[in-house]
Amino acid sequence: MALGKNYEGQNCSLARALELVGERWTLLIVRDAFYGVRRYGDFLVHLDIPRAVLADRLANLVEVGILQRRRYQDSPPRDEYLLTDRGVELWSVIYPLWSWSERHYGAGEPFRTFRHATCGTELDPASRCPTCGVDVSPRDVEAHTGPGVPAQPRQDPVSVALRERPHRLLQPLL
């Protein structure tokens, strides 16, 4: 029996959430939006995602209010994608999931660490600052290159920019 493509008929909040963001590419697009990736071409090369899949996922994320599309150039028309407040709330899901994966399935040292921009302390798995004792908003988080960067890292513009210097989440990367 084939697995269904949606969760129709299930009265479950988790099922509704999975319907919106439970597909692999979707969460990776949202992750990159937190990093400050905003343009179609940058998502495309960093994720190695098929064009049709990216276009579909971006349209869905806009439709459900997780991303907003904003025109940055009129001729030719070009749009960028930014997280909405609803999308920013996904940090409380994405970061703990990332931390859980690092603890249980990480291949050694992390490629990237996340620190409280105010004091420089690495966040705990719940996105709290152990030094300040506060829940840290993604707007106050800096992504840093971690000790686990491979000897031959990816060379796409997003990967290079993320390695060059600490970068505050939600700020344009490129």
C-alpha positions as CSV (number, residue, x, y, z in Angstrom):
1,M,0.0,0.0,0.0
2,A,1.4,3.4,-1.0
3,L,1.9,6.1,1.6
4,G,-0.6,8.9,1.1
5,K,0.6,12.4,0.1
6,N,-1.3,14.3,2.7
7,Y,-2.9,14.0,6.1
8,E,-6.6,14.6,5.1
9,G,-9.0,13.4,7.7
10,Q,-6.5,13.6,10.6
11,N,-7.6,16.0,13.3
12,C,-4.0,16.6,14.5
13,S,-2.0,19.8,14.8
14,L,1.2,17.9,14.1
15,A,-0.2,16.5,10.9
16,R,-1.3,20.0,9.8
17,A,2.2,21.3,10.5
18,L,3.8,18.4,8.6
19,E,1.5,19.2,5.6
20,L,3.0,22.7,5.5
21,V,6.7,22.1,6.4
22,G,7.3,18.4,6.7
23,E,8.9,17.9,3.3
24,R,12.7,17.7,3.2
25,W,13.4,20.6,0.8
26,T,10.9,22.9,2.6
27,L,12.8,22.9,5.9
28,L,16.1,23.4,4.1
29,I,14.7,26.4,2.3
30,V,13.6,27.8,5.6
31,R,17.0,27.1,7.2
32,D,18.7,29.0,4.3
33,A,16.2,31.9,4.8
34,F,17.4,32.1,8.4
35,Y,21.0,32.3,7.1
36,G,20.0,35.3,5.1
37,V,19.6,33.6,1.7
38,R,16.9,35.6,-0.2
39,R,17.2,35.1,-3.9
40,Y,16.1,32.2,-6.0
41,G,19.4,31.6,-7.6
42,D,21.2,31.5,-4.3
43,F,18.7,28.9,-2.9
44,L,19.2,26.9,-6.1
45,V,23.0,26.6,-6.0
46,H,23.3,26.2,-2.2
47,L,20.7,23.5,-2.0
48,D,21.4,21.7,-5.3
49,I,17.6,21.5,-5.6
50,P,15.8,21.0,-8.9
51,R,14.4,24.2,-10.3
52,A,10.8,23.0,-10.5
53,V,11.0,21.7,-6.9
54,L,12.4,25.1,-5.6
55,A,9.8,27.1,-7.5
56,D,7.0,24.9,-6.1
57,R,8.3,25.0,-2.5
58,L,8.8,28.8,-2.6
59,A,5.3,29.3,-3.9
60,N,3.9,27.1,-1.2
61,L,5.8,28.9,1.5
62,V,4.6,32.2,0.3
63,E,1.0,30.9,0.0
64,V,0.9,29.7,3.6
65,G,2.5,32.9,5.0
66,I,5.9,31.5,6.0
67,L,7.8,33.5,3.4
68,Q,6.9,36.8,1.7
69,R,8.0,37.6,-1.8
70,R,9.4,41.1,-2.3
71,R,10.4,42.7,-5.6
72,Y,14.0,44.0,-5.6
73,Q,14.4,44.6,-9.4
74,D,11.8,45.6,-12.0
75,S,13.7,45.1,-15.3
76,P,13.9,42.2,-15.6
77,P,11.5,41.4,-12.7
78,R,13.3,39.7,-9.8
79,D,11.9,38.9,-6.3
80,E,13.5,37.9,-3.1
81,Y,12.0,35.8,-0.3
82,L,12.0,36.8,3.3
83,L,10.7,35.0,6.4
84,T,7.5,36.5,7.8
85,D,6.9,36.6,11.6
86,R,5.2,33.2,11.2
87,G,8.3,31.9,9.5
88,V,10.6,33.3,12.1
89,E,8.6,31.3,14.7
90,L,9.9,28.1,13.1
91,W,13.3,28.8,14.7
92,S,11.9,27.2,17.8
93,V,11.4,24.0,15.8
94,I,14.4,24.1,13.4
95,Y,17.1,24.9,15.9
96,P,16.2,22.2,18.4
97,L,15.9,19.7,15.6
98,W,19.4,20.7,14.3
99,S,20.8,20.4,17.9
100,W,19.2,17.0,18.3
101,S,20.6,15.7,15.1
102,E,24.1,17.0,16.0
103,R,24.0,15.2,19.3
104,H,22.7,11.9,18.0
105,Y,23.8,11.7,14.3
106,G,26.6,14.2,14.0
107,A,29.7,13.1,12.2
108,G,32.1,14.7,14.8
109,E,32.4,18.4,15.2
110,P,29.6,20.7,13.8
111,F,30.0,22.6,10.5
112,R,28.3,25.6,12.1
113,T,27.7,26.9,15.6
114,F,25.1,29.4,16.8
115,R,25.9,32.1,19.3
116,H,24.2,34.8,21.2
117,A,25.2,38.0,19.4
118,T,25.1,40.0,22.6
119,C,27.7,38.0,24.6
120,G,29.2,35.4,22.1
121,T,28.1,32.4,24.1
122,E,27.1,29.3,22.1
123,L,23.4,28.5,22.4
124,D,22.1,25.5,24.3
125,P,19.9,23.0,22.4
126,A,16.8,25.0,23.3
127,S,18.2,28.2,21.9
128,R,18.9,29.7,25.3
129,C,22.0,31.6,26.2
130,P,23.7,29.8,29.2
131,T,25.5,33.0,30.2
132,C,22.6,35.4,30.0
133,G,19.9,32.9,30.9
134,V,17.5,34.1,28.2
135,D,15.7,32.5,25.3
136,V,17.5,34.0,22.3
137,S,15.5,35.3,19.3
138,P,16.9,34.3,15.9
139,R,17.4,38.0,15.3
140,D,20.0,37.9,18.1
141,V,21.8,34.8,16.9
142,E,25.1,34.7,15.0
143,A,26.1,31.8,12.8
144,H,29.8,30.9,13.1
145,T,31.9,28.5,11.2
146,G,32.2,25.4,13.3
147,P,35.2,23.1,13.8
148,G,33.8,20.4,11.6
149,V,34.1,22.2,8.2
150,P,35.5,19.6,5.7
151,A,39.0,20.0,4.3
152,Q,37.4,20.6,0.9
153,P,34.3,22.6,1.7
154,R,31.6,23.6,-0.8
155,Q,32.5,26.6,-3.0
156,D,29.0,28.0,-3.8
157,P,28.6,31.7,-2.9
158,V,26.3,30.9,0.1
159,S,28.7,28.4,1.6
160,V,31.7,30.7,1.1
161,A,29.9,33.7,2.7
162,L,28.8,31.6,5.7
163,R,32.5,30.6,6.3
164,E,34.0,34.1,5.7
165,R,32.8,35.7,8.9
166,P,30.1,35.3,11.7
167,H,26.8,36.3,10.3
168,R,23.7,37.4,12.1
169,L,20.6,35.4,11.2
170,L,17.9,37.0,9.1
171,Q,20.3,39.6,7.7
172,P,21.0,39.4,4.0
173,L,23.9,37.1,3.4
174,L,24.8,38.1,-0.2
